[in-house]
């Protein structure tokens, strides 16, 4: 056995053994709990994924805290002798520290959780994974007003949480307030457009009104929120000398936004802009 290795074991053998035991115990506990969670089919997949991610992050934090306790004496000695180096290290690892800070802000402020639909900067999607350094989302788009999954996984550093506002689209839970903006030419009279759109929205959204009212009333009493009316409402806004905008707001379950939006758009556009009847085949034929 080399002399340096024997000296290392003599001075730090106990701490190394404690560290190894801690890592093995954490891995066994993590593996056991993950198998238990995965084997419970009565819990929704989204909930099981959230539990698994939270468990992994908790194990990492516990492991780091345990190592700090085990190596506290050595760390204190190193810290006292390397103050200048620590200052330089902080400057060099600024981005890493900002990522950790952003993760802490998200955790303490409950900014978003797994399954939430968020928008930060130019990124928008459903949160699929959260670590101490980054967040991964399944992109929804491709534009802000689109609600289809593009199939791309996007990751961003948690440091963005310190400099960028985060929009959480499904904050109200089972029902969300959705905005549909339709640009229209002035050749379509605003009064007619508003009347037709209101009738269609009332009919399409009727199955969700009672559930949305009850859900918003629950949020208002539980969270002391000033919740909006769930009845479809329309506002008109001039856009230019050639067109105006009909802005429709209605309540809908988050997963039904795309379907309800397309149902309203199809019926409204087909009602206001009907296709001209195709010319009869004999229209231009020579008269016998």
N, C-alpha and C positions, 0 to 999 in steps of 0.2 A: 504494500500500500504506500503510495507516495506520501512524503512528509507533509506536504501542504494539505492533502486531503485528510490526513489524520488530525492535523491541527484544526481544520475546519469542523470536523466532527466533534472534536473535543470542546470547541468554543460554542458552536451553534447546533450541536446534534439534537438537543432537546427541542429547540425552536423549529428545526426542520421536521422533526417527528410530529410535533403538534400541528404544523401546517399541513403535512400529509394526511393526518387523521381528519382534520377539518375538511379538506377537499373531498376525501372519500365519503365522509358522512353526508356532506351536502349533495354529492352526486347520487348517493343511494336514496336519500330522502326525495330529491327531485324526480328521479326515475320512478320511484314508487307512487308518488302523488300523480305524476303525469299519466301513468298506466291506469290509475283509479279514475281519473277524470275522463280519459278516452274510452273507458269501458262502461260509462254511464250513458246509455242512449236516451234516457229521459230528459237530459239537459240539452237545450238547443246547441247547435254547432257553434254559433257565434259566441255563446256564453262560455263554452268549453275552450274556445280559442283565446278568449279574454283571460280566463283563469290561467291557462298555460303560459301566456306572455307575462302576466303579473307574477306568477310563481317563478319564472326564470329570472326576471329582474330582481325579485326579492332574494333569491338565492345568491345572485351576484353581489348585492349590497351586503348581505350577511357575511359572505366569504371575505369581501374586502374589509369589513369592520373587524372580523375575527383575526385577519392577518395583521391589521394595525395593532390590535391588542397584543398579539403574540410577539410581534417585533417592535413593540413600543420603545424598549430601551435602546435598541440599535438605531431605530429611526430618530430618536431624540439626539443621540450622539452624532449621527450624520447631519441632522438639521442644524445643530449648533456649529458644526465645522464647515457648513456649505451654504451660508446665508446668501453670499453673493451669487453662487451658482443657482440657488433656488430662484432668485430674482430674475436671472437670465432665462431660467427654464420657464417661468411664468410668461415672460414675453414671447418665448419661442412656441409655447403651447397655448397661445391666446385663443385660437379657434376651438381647440379641444375643450378648454375651460368654458367657453361661451356655449358650446354644445351641451355640456353638463349643466350649465346654468339654465339654458332653455328647457332642458328636460325637467329640471327641478321646478321651474315656473309652471310648466304644463301640469306636473303632478300636483303641486300645491293648489293651483287655481282651477284644476279639473277642466282645463281648456277643451279637451276632446278625449274620447275613449275609442277603443276598437269598435268598428262598425259605423262610426259617425261619418257624415259627409262634410268635408271641410274645403275651404278655399284659402290659400295663402300665396300671395304674389300672383304668379301666373299658373300655379298648380291648383288643380281641383280634382277631388276624388274621394273614394271611400277608404277610411283608415284600415289597413290590414295588419300592420305590425308597428310596434313602438319599442324602441330601445333607449338607453340612456343618451345615445349620441345622435340618433336619426329616427325619422318616421317614414314608413312606406305606405303609399296609397295606390289604389287601383283607379286609374284615371277615368274620369267621367267627362264627356265633351262631345266633339272637339271644341265647341264654343261655350261661352258662359251660359247661354240659354238652351243648351242641349243637355239631355239627361240620359244618354246611353253610355254604357261602359265600352271604352275603346279597346280594352284588352292589354293596355300597357301598364306596367308597374313602375311607379315613380318614387324616388326617395329624396328627401331633403334633410339637411342637417338641422338639429334642434336649435342651433344658434339663430335661425331665421325667426324663431318665436320671440326673440328679444328686440327685433327691428321691424317685423312685419305684422300687421293686424291679421287675425285669424277669423274667418267667417265660418260659423258652424250652422249648416243649413237645416239640420234636423234637431235643433235644440228643443223644440216643443214635443218631440217624441213621436207618438203614434200618428199624429196629424201635423202637417206643416202648411203654412200659408204660401201659396205659389202665385207668381206673377207671370202673366202672359201678355206680351206686347205685340200688337198687330199694326204694322204701317198700312195706311189705306189712302187711296187717292180721293180728292175732293169730289170727283164725279160720283162717288158713292156717298149719298147724303149722310151726315153724321147721325141724324135722328134715326134713320132706318138701320144703320150699322149697329147703333147702340141697342135698339129694340130687338133685332134679330140675335145679336150676340148674347143679350141678357136671357132671352128665352132658351137658347141652346145651353148656356151655362147652367141655368136653373135645372133643366132636365137632366143633363149629364151628371151634375154634382149632387142631385137629390139623394142617391143612396148613401152618401157620406155625411149629410148634414146633421142628423141626430147624434151620430157617434162623435163628430167633430165638436158639436156644442157641449156634449157631456165631458169630453176630454179637455177642452179649453176651460170649462168651469172648474174642473178639478185642479188644473194648473193655477188658475187664478186664486183659488182658496189655499192651495198648498204652498205655492211659491210667491204669493202676493204680487202676481204679474198683472199688468193691464193688458189683457188679451184682446185681439181684434175680433170683429164680427166674422163669423164663418160663412155668412151668406154671400154668394158671388156679387161682387160690386165692380162697376165699370167707371173709369174716368177717361175723358177725352183730352188730348194734349196736342196743340198745333206743333208740327215739326218743321214745315217750310211752306212756301207759297203753293206747292204742288201736292203735299200730303199732310195727313195728321195721324196721330196714333191713338188706337183704342187699347187701354190698359185694363186688363181683367185680373182681379184678385179673388182667389177662392181657396178653400181648405180641402186637402186631399191627403191620403196616406202617402208617405215618401216613395214607396215602391210603385205607386200608381200614377206618379206625376207624368211620365212620358205617355202612357196610354190615354189618360184623361185629356192631356194637352192636345194630342193628335186627334182624338175624337171631337173635341170642340173646334179645332182648326178645320178639319175636313168638312164638318157640317156647316160651319159658318161660311167658308170660302165657296163651297158648292152652292149654298143658298144665295149668296150675294153676287157670285160670278158664274152663273150657269153656262155650260158649254152650248154653243150654237148648234142647232140641229144640222146634222150632215146633209148636204144636198142630195136629193133623190137621184138615183142613177139615170133616170130618163129626163132630168131637167133640161139638159143641153142637147138632147137628141133631136134630130131633124123630124119635123112633122111629116107624117106620110101623106 
